[in-house]
Amino acid sequence: MKTLNDIKQDMSALYDELRSGAVELKTASELANVAGKYLKAEQLELAKEIFLKQMAPPRAVLSLPQEPEQLTNQGVTHEH
């Protein structure tokens, strides 16, 4: 998978090739279109991750008792 820097480098090289005449305008246009779609897909994936993070319920923080006897006696009723 390409990174943002990879796409920027590819588009920069494509621009240079277009200016020098090494690549046709139609080909450059199609490649730029594909790169734009790739970037849009990545943008949507990032937005989804951010949205899901904001929607996640906060996790409860558990605290352990200081004394071991609190663990065995806390909330326990003995009925016979």
Secondary structure, 3 states (H helix, E strand, C coil): CCCHHHHHHHHHHHHHHHHHCCCCHHHHHHHHHHHHHHHHHHHHHHHHHHHHHHHCCCCCCCCCCCCHHHHHHCCCCCCC
